[in-house]
């Protein structure tokens, strides 16, 4: 089975359509599948529910899909740094399901593992728990959280072999492995593609069984979300 596609657009062809739930890896702008997000924008698919830790920034990452009004709902833990997101949400144009960050990761991991729900202390006594089952274990209250799965997962990895075994690089791993697990169809954007059998089994972070399609983006932009600089003491004097 050939999992490698010539472009991000080809990798998404026949996969994405209106009304789907899309899980997108990344944390801030670190480890986001840049080319796949742009290709999703160009596909024109709309009324999407996006599961992602956050929503990119204006004009980059998932911010591209907000600008074109292709996202109708976000399931996220953080939505700062994006004025268009703020505008749409406050205007009632965008639905938002806030989820604590660790809970979001576990919901995706559980979904990918075939676990329908789990109990956690996180969110008990807050608006996060409203409308959800609360149960007591050993004298402590826990809220039941339903797992998350996605029609399509868009993932960024540093390296892959042709079978789809993935290696992530440092903090760019973040939500990508659990998104890969949770997707019914997982499309991965990688910087390096190697032959099957090249990777040391102990080096592999996500096995190829979770990956259906691969596209190479050897020169991603890797934009910095907030660049902070200061004047050196020599310059100041």
URPE-V778060 format. One record per residue. N is the residue number from 1. RES is the residue in three letters. NEAR is the number of other C-alpha atoms within 10 Angstrom. Layout:
BEGIN
N_RES_NEAR ; N_RES_NEAR
END
This chain:
BEGIN
1_UNK_6 ; 2_UNK_10 ; 3_UNK_17 ; 4_UNK_20 ; 5_UNK_15 ; 6_UNK_11 ; 7_UNK_17 ; 8_UNK_24 ; 9_UNK_19 ; 10_UNK_14 ; 11_UNK_22 ; 12_UNK_22 ; 13_UNK_13 ; 14_UNK_8 ; 15_UNK_13 ; 16_UNK_20 ; 17_UNK_18 ; 18_UNK_14 ; 19_UNK_15 ; 20_UNK_18 ; 21_UNK_24 ; 22_UNK_26 ; 23_UNK_29 ; 24_UNK_33 ; 25_UNK_30 ; 26_UNK_28 ; 27_UNK_20 ; 28_UNK_23 ; 29_UNK_22 ; 30_UNK_18 ; 31_UNK_25 ; 32_UNK_30 ; 33_UNK_27 ; 34_UNK_23 ; 35_UNK_22 ; 36_UNK_25 ; 37_UNK_22 ; 38_UNK_17 ; 39_UNK_17 ; 40_UNK_22 ; 41_UNK_21 ; 42_UNK_13 ; 43_UNK_15 ; 44_UNK_14 ; 45_UNK_17 ; 46_UNK_19 ; 47_UNK_15 ; 48_UNK_20 ; 49_UNK_22 ; 50_UNK_26 ; 51_UNK_25 ; 52_UNK_28 ; 53_UNK_27 ; 54_UNK_26 ; 55_UNK_30 ; 56_UNK_27 ; 57_UNK_21 ; 58_UNK_17 ; 59_UNK_13 ; 60_UNK_19 ; 61_UNK_24 ; 62_UNK_28 ; 63_UNK_22 ; 64_UNK_21 ; 65_UNK_26 ; 66_UNK_23 ; 67_UNK_16 ; 68_UNK_12 ; 69_UNK_18 ; 70_UNK_21 ; 71_UNK_27 ; 72_UNK_18 ; 73_UNK_18 ; 74_UNK_24 ; 75_UNK_22 ; 76_UNK_19 ; 77_UNK_21 ; 78_UNK_17 ; 79_UNK_20 ; 80_UNK_13 ; 81_UNK_17 ; 82_UNK_18 ; 83_UNK_13 ; 84_UNK_15 ; 85_UNK_24 ; 86_UNK_14 ; 87_UNK_12 ; 88_UNK_16 ; 89_UNK_15 ; 90_UNK_11 ; 91_UNK_9 ; 92_UNK_10 ; 93_UNK_14 ; 94_UNK_17 ; 95_UNK_15 ; 96_UNK_18 ; 97_UNK_11 ; 98_UNK_16 ; 99_UNK_19 ; 100_UNK_15 ; 101_UNK_17 ; 102_UNK_11 ; 103_UNK_20 ; 104_UNK_23 ; 105_UNK_23 ; 106_UNK_20 ; 107_UNK_25 ; 108_UNK_26 ; 109_UNK_22 ; 110_UNK_21 ; 111_UNK_22 ; 112_UNK_23 ; 113_UNK_14 ; 114_UNK_13 ; 115_UNK_14 ; 116_UNK_14 ; 117_UNK_14 ; 118_UNK_15 ; 119_UNK_17 ; 120_UNK_15 ; 121_UNK_16 ; 122_UNK_19 ; 123_UNK_17 ; 124_UNK_17 ; 125_UNK_13 ; 126_UNK_8 ; 127_UNK_10 ; 128_UNK_16 ; 129_UNK_17 ; 130_UNK_12 ; 131_UNK_8 ; 132_UNK_13 ; 133_UNK_11 ; 134_UNK_18 ; 135_UNK_14 ; 136_UNK_11 ; 137_UNK_9 ; 138_UNK_5 ; 139_UNK_7 ; 140_UNK_9 ; 141_UNK_16 ; 142_UNK_20 ; 143_UNK_22 ; 144_UNK_19 ; 145_UNK_23 ; 146_UNK_18 ; 147_UNK_22 ; 148_UNK_25 ; 149_UNK_27 ; 150_UNK_25 ; 151_UNK_18 ; 152_UNK_24 ; 153_UNK_26 ; 154_UNK_28 ; 155_UNK_30 ; 156_UNK_35 ; 157_UNK_27 ; 158_UNK_21 ; 159_UNK_21 ; 160_UNK_29 ; 161_UNK_22 ; 162_UNK_19 ; 163_UNK_21 ; 164_UNK_26 ; 165_UNK_23 ; 166_UNK_26 ; 167_UNK_22 ; 168_UNK_21 ; 169_UNK_13 ; 170_UNK_9 ; 171_UNK_11 ; 172_UNK_19 ; 173_UNK_22 ; 174_UNK_21 ; 175_UNK_25 ; 176_UNK_28 ; 177_UNK_25 ; 178_UNK_27 ; 179_UNK_32 ; 180_UNK_34 ; 181_UNK_25 ; 182_UNK_28 ; 183_UNK_27 ; 184_UNK_17 ; 185_UNK_20 ; 186_UNK_27 ; 187_UNK_30 ; 188_UNK_31 ; 189_UNK_29 ; 190_UNK_25 ; 191_UNK_15 ; 192_UNK_16 ; 193_UNK_20 ; 194_UNK_14 ; 195_UNK_10 ; 196_UNK_12 ; 197_UNK_11 ; 198_UNK_10 ; 199_UNK_16 ; 200_UNK_7 ; 201_UNK_10 ; 202_UNK_6 ; 203_UNK_11 ; 204_UNK_16 ; 205_UNK_15 ; 206_UNK_20 ; 207_UNK_17 ; 208_UNK_18 ; 209_UNK_12 ; 210_UNK_21 ; 211_UNK_23 ; 212_UNK_20 ; 213_UNK_23 ; 214_UNK_29 ; 215_UNK_26 ; 216_UNK_22 ; 217_UNK_22 ; 218_UNK_12 ; 219_UNK_9 ; 220_UNK_14 ; 221_UNK_9 ; 222_UNK_12 ; 223_UNK_13 ; 224_UNK_10 ; 225_UNK_13 ; 226_UNK_9 ; 227_UNK_6 ; 228_UNK_6 ; 229_UNK_6 ; 230_UNK_7 ; 231_UNK_8 ; 232_UNK_8 ; 233_UNK_7 ; 234_UNK_6 ; 235_UNK_7 ; 236_UNK_7 ; 237_UNK_6
END
